[in-house]
Amino acid sequence: MNLSIKIIAIVFLISSGCQPKKDDSFAGKIRLTELNGQKIDLSSYRGKTVFINVWATWCKPCIEEMPSISEAKSILKDKNIEFLFASDESEDRIESFASKRQLDLHYVRLENMEELQIMALPTTYVLNAEGEVEFSESGYRKWDDKSNIELLTKIIEDNE
């Protein structure tokens, strides 16, 4: 093999290893923003369990589920978990909705619901410390029930 081919091969091998790694995890696909428009980088939550509930202001099961999520958040307040409450509606609509309720929820905006192919609401994802989906489900769930707190606690502890 002549010298120029060796150099090209070495340059190729070095450059291919230097490419930024694409994040194929769910955390790398979902696009969330704070209600002020600031992008949320889910990689900043690496090492934490992340609970993401996708909902809408017009969704009756979503609204019925909210108090149980708020209570689950309170029960798990000393655990390594972050709760995000995501809607694809406008920031103003989400803020207006939130202001009428006394729930301790971190409301955010979901920018790519269609791309994620979410077909039903509410839909909940629980991400492990690596940003991979550990649990997902569509439909209402009473999150502050003992069995659901145990489910979340087990996911949290498995990721510590």
C-alpha positions as CSV (number, residue, x, y, z in Angstrom):
1,M,0.0,0.0,0.0
2,N,1.5,3.3,-0.9
3,L,2.0,6.2,1.5
4,S,-0.9,8.4,0.3
5,I,-3.5,5.5,0.7
6,K,-2.2,4.9,4.2
7,I,-2.5,8.6,5.1
8,I,-6.0,8.8,3.7
9,A,-7.0,5.7,5.7
10,I,-5.5,7.1,8.9
11,V,-7.2,10.5,8.4
12,F,-10.5,8.7,7.7
13,L,-10.2,6.5,10.8
14,I,-9.4,9.5,13.0
15,S,-12.1,11.7,11.6
16,S,-14.8,9.1,11.9
17,G,-14.0,8.6,15.6
18,C,-14.3,12.4,16.2
19,Q,-17.8,12.8,14.9
20,P,-20.3,13.9,17.6
21,K,-22.3,10.9,18.8
22,K,-26.0,11.1,17.8
23,D,-28.3,10.7,20.7
24,D,-30.8,8.1,19.6
25,S,-32.4,7.8,23.1
26,F,-35.9,9.1,23.6
27,A,-34.4,12.0,25.5
28,G,-32.5,12.8,22.3
29,K,-35.6,12.8,20.3
30,I,-38.1,14.7,22.4
31,R,-38.0,18.5,22.1
32,L,-39.2,20.5,25.1
33,T,-39.1,24.1,26.0
34,E,-39.9,26.1,29.2
35,L,-43.0,28.3,28.9
36,N,-40.7,31.3,28.4
37,G,-39.4,29.6,25.2
38,Q,-36.0,28.4,26.6
39,K,-35.0,25.0,25.2
40,I,-34.8,22.2,27.8
41,D,-31.7,20.0,27.3
42,L,-32.8,16.7,28.8
43,S,-29.1,15.6,28.8
44,S,-28.8,17.9,31.8
45,Y,-30.9,15.4,33.7
46,R,-28.5,12.5,33.0
47,G,-28.2,10.5,36.2
48,K,-31.8,11.3,37.1
49,T,-35.0,9.5,36.5
50,V,-37.3,11.8,34.4
51,F,-41.1,11.5,34.5
52,I,-42.7,13.1,31.4
53,N,-46.5,13.3,31.2
54,V,-47.9,14.5,27.9
55,W,-51.3,16.1,28.3
56,A,-53.7,18.7,26.9
57,T,-56.0,21.3,28.5
58,W,-59.1,19.8,26.7
59,C,-58.3,16.2,27.8
60,K,-60.6,15.1,30.7
61,P,-58.5,12.0,31.7
62,C,-55.4,14.2,31.7
63,I,-57.0,16.7,34.0
64,E,-58.3,13.9,36.3
65,E,-54.7,12.5,36.5
66,M,-53.0,15.7,37.4
67,P,-53.6,15.8,41.2
68,S,-52.2,12.2,41.5
69,I,-49.1,13.3,39.6
70,S,-48.7,16.3,41.9
71,E,-49.1,14.1,44.9
72,A,-46.6,11.5,43.5
73,K,-44.1,14.3,43.0
74,S,-44.6,15.3,46.7
75,I,-44.3,11.8,47.9
76,L,-41.0,11.3,45.9
77,K,-39.6,14.8,46.6
78,D,-36.5,13.4,48.3
79,K,-35.8,10.9,45.4
80,N,-33.6,11.4,42.3
81,I,-36.5,12.2,39.9
82,E,-37.7,15.1,37.8
83,F,-41.3,15.6,36.8
84,L,-42.1,17.4,33.5
85,F,-45.7,18.1,32.4
86,A,-45.7,18.6,28.6
87,S,-48.4,19.9,26.3
88,D,-48.1,21.0,22.6
89,E,-50.5,23.9,23.2
90,S,-49.4,27.5,23.2
91,E,-47.5,28.9,26.2
92,D,-50.3,31.3,26.9
93,R,-52.9,28.5,27.0
94,I,-50.8,26.3,29.3
95,E,-50.0,29.2,31.6
96,S,-53.7,30.2,31.8
97,F,-54.7,26.6,32.6
98,A,-51.9,26.2,35.2
99,S,-52.8,29.5,36.9
100,K,-56.4,28.2,37.6
101,R,-55.0,25.1,39.4
102,Q,-53.1,24.7,42.7
103,L,-50.9,21.9,41.5
104,D,-47.1,21.6,42.0
105,L,-46.3,20.7,38.4
106,H,-43.4,21.8,36.1
107,Y,-45.4,22.7,33.0
108,V,-43.4,22.7,29.7
109,R,-44.1,22.8,26.0
110,L,-43.7,19.8,23.7
111,E,-42.5,21.0,20.3
112,N,-42.7,17.7,18.4
113,M,-45.7,15.6,19.4
114,E,-46.5,14.5,15.8
115,E,-42.9,13.4,15.2
116,L,-43.0,11.3,18.4
117,Q,-46.2,9.7,17.1
118,I,-48.1,10.1,20.4
119,M,-51.5,8.8,19.6
120,A,-53.4,9.2,22.8
121,L,-53.5,11.4,25.9
122,P,-52.4,11.3,28.6
123,T,-49.2,9.5,27.7
124,T,-46.5,9.1,30.3
125,Y,-42.8,8.2,29.8
126,V,-40.4,7.4,32.6
127,L,-36.8,7.8,31.5
128,N,-33.9,6.1,33.2
129,A,-30.6,7.8,34.1
130,E,-29.4,7.4,30.5
131,G,-32.4,9.0,28.9
132,E,-33.9,5.7,27.7
133,V,-37.6,4.9,28.2
134,E,-37.9,2.6,31.2
135,F,-41.7,2.8,31.2
136,S,-44.4,4.2,28.9
137,E,-48.1,4.1,28.9
138,S,-51.1,5.9,27.4
139,G,-54.2,6.5,29.4
140,Y,-55.2,7.6,32.9
141,R,-53.3,6.2,35.9
142,K,-53.6,7.2,39.6
143,W,-49.9,7.9,40.1
144,D,-50.1,8.4,43.9
145,D,-51.4,4.8,44.5
146,K,-49.0,2.7,46.5
147,S,-48.2,0.3,43.5
148,N,-47.3,3.3,41.3
149,I,-45.1,4.9,43.9
150,E,-43.4,1.5,44.2
151,L,-43.0,1.3,40.4
152,L,-41.4,4.8,40.3
153,T,-39.2,4.1,43.3
154,K,-37.9,0.9,41.8
155,I,-37.0,2.7,38.5
156,I,-35.3,5.5,40.5
157,E,-33.3,3.0,42.7
158,D,-32.3,0.9,39.7
159,N,-30.7,4.0,38.2
160,E,-28.7,5.1,41.2
